[in-house]
Amino acid sequence: MKKNIPNGLDFLILYYSSKGVPPTNPVLKKALG
């Protein structure tokens, strides 16, 4: 189970996911390295 407080990357994924942007988005791919 993940921590209740997300780290920066988790926050970005949750934020963009809530906006309907898939994790495969180029911006997130760059962030994920």
JOTARA-V537751 format. One line per field, one symbol per residue. phi: phi as a letter, one per 20 degrees, with the letter a starting at -180 (. if undefined). A space follows every 50 residues. Layout:
# JOTARA-V537751
phi = ???
This chain:
# JOTARA-V537751
phi = .fffefegfgffffffffenefgeggffffffm
